[in-house]
């Protein structure tokens, strides 16, 4: 099972639209996949589900189980202030350690409204994932100027972006 993490809790996010598109690409390849949408995180999870409250929050635990049961992960990550969203870091910090996503394989997709395509966010997330024992696919996809190329219905108008995602899916399936 491939679990696609929509890496922000922002309502109607571009990350969720790309996650939906990625899900379709994986299912077209015959892969079983699901989306873990951080918008479903309980609003108070940093105080009610972490540290001394580990394992006590049923809604948070469901999302943790989605990550733990995955054989592979895809992180769709918007760039926030030259890094990835804090809510994603808090979710990762709430995963069991050691364990959680240790030994899993991950693909990364970066989004930004600027020229970098989330490269700084992807670099930072790669460091975190590798520290946790997660193997990161070298083919990281960066989608700059995403606001100009992603429609409200989730379609991409830039053929290069579609090609890059298809190539990454092919690598992920063989990874």
TORZAKE-409106 format. One record per residue (C-alpha): residue number from 0; residue in one letter; chain; x, y, z. Coordinates in nm, 3 decimals, always signed. Each point is the difference from the previous one (the first is absolute). Layout:
NUM_A_A_X_Y_Z
...
// end
This chain:
0_X_A_+0.000_+0.000_+0.000
1_X_A_+0.131_+0.342_-0.098
2_X_A_-0.107_+0.279_+0.232
3_X_A_+0.004_+0.350_-0.147
4_X_A_+0.038_+0.269_+0.264
5_X_A_-0.159_+0.334_-0.089
6_X_A_+0.256_+0.199_+0.198
7_X_A_-0.208_+0.287_+0.135
8_X_A_-0.321_+0.043_+0.196
9_X_A_-0.104_+0.302_-0.208
10_X_A_-0.357_-0.039_-0.133
11_X_A_-0.028_-0.046_-0.378
12_X_A_+0.378_-0.021_-0.030
13_X_A_+0.200_-0.041_-0.316
14_X_A_+0.178_-0.286_+0.176
15_X_A_-0.328_-0.188_+0.028
16_X_A_-0.076_+0.057_-0.370
17_X_A_+0.343_-0.136_-0.095
18_X_A_-0.050_-0.292_+0.242
19_X_A_-0.327_-0.084_-0.179
20_X_A_+0.175_+0.016_-0.335
21_X_A_+0.281_-0.222_+0.132
22_X_A_-0.255_-0.250_+0.130
23_X_A_-0.150_-0.024_-0.349
24_X_A_+0.344_-0.054_-0.154
25_X_A_+0.076_-0.281_+0.245
26_X_A_-0.335_-0.174_-0.050
27_X_A_+0.049_+0.018_-0.378
28_X_A_+0.321_-0.199_+0.063
29_X_A_-0.194_-0.258_+0.202
30_X_A_+0.138_+0.116_+0.335
31_X_A_-0.217_+0.001_+0.311
32_X_A_+0.017_+0.348_+0.150
33_X_A_-0.169_+0.229_+0.250
34_X_A_+0.025_+0.364_+0.105
35_X_A_+0.095_+0.108_+0.350
36_X_A_-0.131_+0.357_+0.009
37_X_A_+0.146_+0.208_+0.282
38_X_A_-0.315_+0.209_-0.008
39_X_A_-0.152_-0.292_+0.194
40_X_A_+0.237_+0.053_+0.291
41_X_A_-0.178_+0.090_+0.322
42_X_A_+0.043_+0.373_+0.063
43_X_A_+0.152_-0.064_+0.342
44_X_A_+0.217_-0.300_-0.090
45_X_A_+0.326_+0.163_+0.114
46_X_A_-0.134_+0.009_+0.356
47_X_A_-0.244_-0.292_-0.001
48_X_A_+0.185_-0.268_-0.199
49_X_A_+0.374_+0.051_+0.046
50_X_A_+0.254_-0.064_+0.274
51_X_A_-0.172_-0.115_+0.320
52_X_A_-0.323_-0.045_-0.200
53_X_A_+0.149_-0.233_-0.262
54_X_A_-0.254_-0.262_-0.106
55_X_A_-0.291_+0.166_+0.181
56_X_A_-0.162_+0.191_-0.289
57_X_A_-0.210_-0.230_-0.226
58_X_A_-0.023_+0.241_-0.296
59_X_A_+0.373_+0.070_+0.004
60_X_A_+0.073_-0.371_+0.041
61_X_A_-0.194_-0.076_-0.321
62_X_A_+0.229_+0.229_-0.199
63_X_A_+0.309_-0.146_+0.166
64_X_A_-0.117_-0.349_-0.096
65_X_A_-0.039_+0.109_-0.363
66_X_A_+0.365_+0.105_-0.003
67_X_A_+0.117_-0.311_+0.187
68_X_A_-0.185_-0.243_-0.228
69_X_A_+0.134_+0.155_-0.318
70_X_A_+0.270_-0.186_-0.189
71_X_A_+0.091_+0.323_-0.179
72_X_A_-0.077_+0.365_+0.066
73_X_A_-0.037_+0.302_-0.226
74_X_A_+0.031_+0.340_+0.162
75_X_A_-0.162_+0.286_-0.192
76_X_A_+0.158_+0.300_+0.166
77_X_A_-0.071_+0.369_-0.043
78_X_A_+0.282_+0.235_+0.086
79_X_A_-0.075_+0.215_+0.306
80_X_A_+0.263_+0.259_+0.094
81_X_A_+0.289_-0.189_-0.163
82_X_A_-0.096_-0.331_+0.160
83_X_A_-0.289_-0.242_+0.022
84_X_A_-0.316_+0.069_+0.202
85_X_A_+0.035_-0.022_+0.377
86_X_A_-0.312_-0.214_+0.018
87_X_A_+0.179_-0.267_-0.206
88_X_A_+0.300_+0.012_+0.235
89_X_A_-0.232_-0.027_+0.302
90_X_A_-0.175_-0.299_-0.158
91_X_A_+0.335_-0.168_-0.070
92_X_A_+0.110_+0.076_+0.357
93_X_A_-0.315_-0.173_+0.124
94_X_A_+0.082_-0.327_-0.181
95_X_A_+0.140_-0.281_+0.216
96_X_A_+0.376_+0.020_+0.039
97_X_A_+0.184_-0.209_-0.074
98_X_A_-0.236_-0.157_-0.245
99_X_A_-0.279_+0.194_-0.162
100_X_A_+0.139_+0.046_-0.348
101_X_A_+0.345_-0.155_+0.056
102_X_A_+0.096_-0.235_-0.281
103_X_A_-0.259_+0.141_-0.240
104_X_A_+0.064_+0.152_-0.341
105_X_A_-0.116_+0.350_-0.086
106_X_A_-0.044_+0.220_-0.305
107_X_A_-0.011_+0.378_+0.033
108_X_A_-0.192_+0.260_-0.203
109_X_A_+0.065_+0.368_+0.075
110_X_A_-0.233_+0.287_-0.081
111_X_A_+0.059_+0.372_+0.004
112_X_A_-0.145_+0.314_-0.146
113_X_A_+0.354_+0.123_-0.062
114_X_A_+0.294_-0.115_-0.211
115_X_A_+0.147_-0.266_+0.227
116_X_A_-0.276_-0.261_-0.010
117_X_A_+0.042_-0.073_+0.368
118_X_A_+0.364_-0.108_-0.026
119_X_A_+0.085_+0.130_+0.348
120_X_A_-0.305_-0.172_+0.148
121_X_A_+0.095_-0.326_-0.170
122_X_A_+0.360_+0.023_+0.121
123_X_A_-0.114_+0.058_+0.357
124_X_A_-0.258_-0.280_-0.015
125_X_A_+0.256_-0.237_-0.154
126_X_A_+0.232_+0.061_+0.296
127_X_A_-0.281_-0.073_+0.248
128_X_A_-0.115_-0.314_-0.181
129_X_A_+0.349_-0.139_-0.036
130_X_A_+0.065_+0.060_+0.370
131_X_A_-0.310_-0.208_+0.069
132_X_A_+0.128_-0.285_-0.219
133_X_A_-0.226_+0.066_-0.298
134_X_A_+0.157_-0.047_-0.343
135_X_A_-0.072_+0.293_-0.233
136_X_A_-0.035_-0.057_-0.374
137_X_A_+0.263_+0.211_-0.181
138_X_A_-0.253_+0.120_-0.261
139_X_A_-0.151_+0.288_+0.193
140_X_A_-0.256_+0.199_-0.198
141_X_A_-0.007_+0.378_+0.035
142_X_A_-0.298_+0.197_-0.131
143_X_A_+0.077_+0.374_-0.002
144_X_A_-0.263_+0.264_-0.076
145_X_A_-0.263_-0.258_+0.091
146_X_A_-0.271_+0.264_+0.023
147_X_A_+0.040_+0.068_-0.373
148_X_A_-0.015_-0.365_-0.106
149_X_A_-0.248_-0.172_+0.235
150_X_A_-0.371_+0.046_-0.062
151_X_A_-0.269_-0.013_+0.268
152_X_A_-0.110_-0.338_-0.138
153_X_A_+0.350_-0.142_+0.059
154_X_A_+0.120_-0.007_-0.360
155_X_A_+0.349_+0.115_-0.092
156_X_A_+0.045_+0.222_-0.303
157_X_A_+0.379_-0.043_-0.015
158_X_A_+0.091_-0.318_-0.197
159_X_A_+0.345_-0.015_+0.161
160_X_A_-0.158_-0.028_+0.346
161_X_A_-0.218_-0.287_-0.117
162_X_A_+0.304_-0.174_-0.150
163_X_A_+0.206_+0.045_+0.319
164_X_A_-0.279_-0.147_+0.214
165_X_A_-0.045_-0.296_-0.236
166_X_A_+0.373_-0.068_+0.005
167_X_A_+0.008_+0.014_+0.380
168_X_A_-0.297_-0.236_+0.025
169_X_A_+0.182_-0.247_-0.225
170_X_A_+0.310_+0.018_+0.222
171_X_A_-0.209_-0.031_+0.316
172_X_A_-0.179_-0.311_-0.126
173_X_A_+0.339_-0.167_-0.068
174_X_A_+0.165_+0.140_+0.318
// end
